[in-house]
Amino acid sequence: RLVVATVGDGSYIFANPTACHQIAEALELPILLVVLNNAAWDAVRRATLEIFPDGYAARANAMPLTSLAPTPDFAKLAEAHRAWSQTVEAGRELPAALAHAAQVVLKERRLALLEVRVS
């Protein structure tokens, strides 16, 4: 069975990926992890706008404390734990990358991380 976890870059960073990858490797958990990277912590932005829709943050060009730029190289973090990884920069690359990642998980029985850069 193919297990896929999809998270944003903020959730990935704050979920302690090193510990998660170490456990996935140690327990031989074949999981496809898709990280959607928009270089922003949108949970904070959305919560701030919900509570203060007319506040300073809503009027600012860049909302304070929500940017995650520059983001780490998520693919290399996964590779440090011997996971397969790939970064997708363009939408047209996604179908083939997903298919390849799924095959790694199903055939090689190991963690695969697919970082998808979104705007």
N, C-alpha and C positions, 0 to 999 in steps of 0.2 A: 504494500500500500504506500502511496506517495503522500507524505506529510509536508505541507507547505505552511510556513509562517511568514506573514507579511507585516512589516513594521515601518514606521517612519524613522528618519535618521535621528531625531531627538529621542524617541523611545529606545532605539538601538543603543545610543551612547549612554543613556542613563540606566540601562538594564545590565550594565557591567558585562560587556561582550566577552572580555577575556575569560571570566569565570564560566559564562555560558558555553563558549567554544571548548574550553577545557573539559567540561562535563560531557558535551556531545562527543568529543573525541574519546574520552576515557570509557564511556558507556557504549561506544559505537552506535550512536544514534544517527540514522540516515535521514536528515531533515534538509529540505530546501528552504533557505532563508532568503527572502526578498526584502531588501532595504531600499525604500523609496527616499531618495536624497534630494531635498529641496533647500538644504543648508539653512533650515529655519526650525525653530521650536514652535510650531503652530498651536500646540495645546495652550501655551501661555498667551499667545496672541489672541486666540479665540476667546479664552476666558476673560482676558482684560477687556476686549471689545463688548462682551456680553454684559459685564458689570458696569463699564464706563463707556457707553457707546459715543458719547460726545466729549470724552476726556482728551488729554494731551496726546496720548498714544494713538488715538484715532486720527488725529490731525498731523502726526509726524510722518515724515517721508520714510523713516526707518524706525520701527517700533523698538524701543530700548529692551535689551536683554532677551531678544528672541532670535537673533542671528546666530547660527552655528558655524558661520564661515570664519576661517577656512576649515572645512571638514577634514577629518583624517581620511586616509586611504583605507576604506572599509575592507576592500578586497585583500589588502596586505595583512590586516588584522586577522582575518580568517585563515590566510595562508600560514601565518605563524603557528597555527594549530593543525597544519596539514590538511586543511579543508580545500576543496576546489573553489575557485572564485573567478568572477568576471565582472567588469564594470560596463554597463550599457549607457552610451551617450545619446543615441538616437532611437526613436521609436521603431524604425524599420529593423533594427537589430534585435528587438525584444523577442519575437517568436522563436528564432533560431537559438538564442541564448537560453530561453526557458526550456526548450526541448533538450538542449545539451545538458543543462543543469539537472533536469529530471532524470536523464539517463545516468548521470554520475551517481545520483542518490539511489536509484533503483538497482543499478548494476554493480557499482563499486561499494555500495552500502556505507557512504560517508557523508558528512556535512558538505553542503554546497551553498555558497553565498553569492547572490546576484545583486549587485548594487545598481539601481536604476536611477540615473540622474534626471530629475524632473524640475520644471520651473514653476 
